[in-house]
């Protein structure tokens, strides 16, 4: 039984990454109608920016947590301005192919220079060590990841669902022409939203840098699972993607305990089941 | 009538003789370097292995003697079906004579069958499974560098003898992990130890915390890592995070490469014990070669033992071809010649290829240096001990290879 508690907690930790990433994807899909396949590459860039900040600029983890999302977010906004904005109104497939291409290019460039086995990034001193919870030894850093990402997820949800800015955003997705008539600069708002989604991915990248290797393919390995999370949660649903992210982390963790061989397929099995029963996803509305 | 028969015979004899001459003069060779070019094993083999093969061709000096040697490379993406498809295309369309490297035991065993079927030459350096020269041995195959039996009988044995008598395995869920777990289990039980449990994880797993918790709960003294590359580095890093070393349990990195240590960082990796058959900083010859090699690598990395094995294997292959006087394009014949000649090169020293295809050379026990001991970007290992080749690899009396039953 004790082992089970430990597995639940570990599942929550992985779920935090799923939640942060799928949240960014949901924001971008909900507001821009783009299936952002470059999300994994942008997540990877977040981790690399943190690595560069530390090793080239001597800038520590805490600043990286703030700076990396901004830097990668700006990169994302440039992508949106120069490429993605021309795809508005076209079929989803175009956005998917474009962002997939961008992901391959970015990953290829990083792999060319840094190889595939990755670079080490140490846990910040303040978060080193661990505590004994009785049923398991919890590394402080992992606890921090769960709490921090939960806060970020809820803040994002609040921003979009409960504030005036969020209301403008949602209105702009429904009817951009009308919102523009009220004197709101819709294209700029969309660029900023993409920047926000990308920033969330980069933030997840920084969070994951001390746990996983800073590797060019770290995002590619994760993004497929995250897409499954978004599909299960319902495309574009903010709360849905947060909850599904954490829940699937837990389910995956339990699978690793009961039947480890299936741990990398269980998410997809669930995805198939959900699509068969409720094609719009668990919390999705019919389009 | 008699005369015409005689002239016919003479003609045939002449034709055979000229064919023989043409055959002896065929000095074209095509080498295929098949590896994981972009995944978790790309740094330990990959583009570096292709470079090693190129350097072996240059150093052989055969180009100056009228030989034409080409190298092509392919990415098997760690998938046996892709690996065999490339191998088939190479033999059928591109007329490749020899396939080298091929890390990932699953792919390696699949390609082994294709090479045998097409009568090519197969010098495997990247894969670990000892089955390549045991149950699934082939007259076309030479296995260089290392294998699971060697890893089990060096690192594994040393740990059991040092008091690590209870083991828990974290095993990569494919041919390699299974072979390494099997061979190490045999050593552990033979030395009076016990395996108390284990868990199989999918290849290329980013998060090991779940598995590490199970290993922790098992209370085994040794947690044996029957995985490789990115999986091993992730396990070691995350084990440190979960305080596994401090709890009295010891990690046994049964297979660790130079590039893995780089990825983990000395801070976390220091003190790990493991076995390799080549390290760039062994002697003047290995240093000289590694310097040349690193100068041609994008990230200036010295060669791993897998890449060194590709170099040594291709050198020996070309020596055999030179001794044959030409390329017969007959895999079995070339491999027989390779087996008949003792191996010797700057990287592995003197050795031999056994009848089952296993190359025998010394193995070295290393310990990862502390950050204070390390004096350069790739100065990672200190030598702890060495095991002579005949003790490190499967004794022929234990081998189930069918080639030995002639």
HADDOCK unambig.tbl for C-alpha pairs under 7 A between the chains (distance, minus, plus):
assign (segid A and resid 7 and name CA) (segid B and resid 210 and name CA) 6.07 0.50 0.50
assign (segid A and resid 10 and name CA) (segid B and resid 209 and name CA) 6.68 0.50 0.50
assign (segid A and resid 10 and name CA) (segid B and resid 210 and name CA) 6.42 0.50 0.50
assign (segid A and resid 113 and name CA) (segid B and resid 298 and name CA) 6.82 0.50 0.50
assign (segid A and resid 113 and name CA) (segid B and resid 299 and name CA) 6.69 0.50 0.50
assign (segid A and resid 114 and name CA) (segid B and resid 299 and name CA) 6.87 0.50 0.50
assign (segid A and resid 115 and name CA) (segid B and resid 43 and name CA) 6.15 0.50 0.50
assign (segid A and resid 116 and name CA) (segid B and resid 38 and name CA) 6.54 0.50 0.50
assign (segid A and resid 116 and name CA) (segid B and resid 39 and name CA) 6.37 0.50 0.50
assign (segid A and resid 116 and name CA) (segid B and resid 40 and name CA) 6.19 0.50 0.50
assign (segid A and resid 116 and name CA) (segid B and resid 42 and name CA) 6.23 0.50 0.50
assign (segid A and resid 116 and name CA) (segid B and resid 43 and name CA) 5.96 0.50 0.50
assign (segid A and resid 117 and name CA) (segid B and resid 40 and name CA) 6.29 0.50 0.50
assign (segid A and resid 117 and name CA) (segid B and resid 43 and name CA) 6.23 0.50 0.50
assign (segid A and resid 117 and name CA) (segid B and resid 230 and name CA) 5.98 0.50 0.50
assign (segid A and resid 117 and name CA) (segid B and resid 260 and name CA) 6.89 0.50 0.50
assign (segid A and resid 117 and name CA) (segid B and resid 263 and name CA) 6.09 0.50 0.50
assign (segid A and resid 118 and name CA) (segid B and resid 263 and name CA) 5.37 0.50 0.50
assign (segid A and resid 119 and name CA) (segid B and resid 263 and name CA) 4.99 0.50 0.50
assign (segid A and resid 120 and name CA) (segid B and resid 263 and name CA) 5.55 0.50 0.50
assign (segid A and resid 120 and name CA) (segid B and resid 264 and name CA) 5.65 0.50 0.50
assign (segid A and resid 120 and name CA) (segid B and resid 265 and name CA) 5.73 0.50 0.50
assign (segid A and resid 137 and name CA) (segid B and resid 242 and name CA) 6.42 0.50 0.50
assign (segid A and resid 138 and name CA) (segid B and resid 242 and name CA) 6.80 0.50 0.50
assign (segid A and resid 139 and name CA) (segid B and resid 241 and name CA) 6.09 0.50 0.50
assign (segid A and resid 139 and name CA) (segid B and resid 242 and name CA) 5.78 0.50 0.50
assign (segid A and resid 211 and name CA) (segid B and resid 238 and name CA) 6.71 0.50 0.50
assign (segid A and resid 212 and name CA) (segid B and resid 206 and name CA) 6.78 0.50 0.50
assign (segid A and resid 212 and name CA) (segid B and resid 234 and name CA) 6.33 0.50 0.50
assign (segid A and resid 213 and name CA) (segid B and resid 234 and name CA) 6.89 0.50 0.50
assign (segid A and resid 253 and name CA) (segid B and resid 210 and name CA) 6.47 0.50 0.50
assign (segid A and resid 256 and name CA) (segid B and resid 210 and name CA) 6.36 0.50 0.50
assign (segid A and resid 257 and name CA) (segid B and resid 210 and name CA) 6.92 0.50 0.50
assign (segid A and resid 260 and name CA) (segid B and resid 200 and name CA) 6.34 0.50 0.50
assign (segid A and resid 260 and name CA) (segid B and resid 201 and name CA) 5.93 0.50 0.50
assign (segid A and resid 261 and name CA) (segid B and resid 200 and name CA) 6.22 0.50 0.50
assign (segid A and resid 261 and name CA) (segid B and resid 201 and name CA) 5.84 0.50 0.50
assign (segid A and resid 261 and name CA) (segid B and resid 202 and name CA) 6.06 0.50 0.50
assign (segid A and resid 264 and name CA) (segid B and resid 202 and name CA) 6.88 0.50 0.50
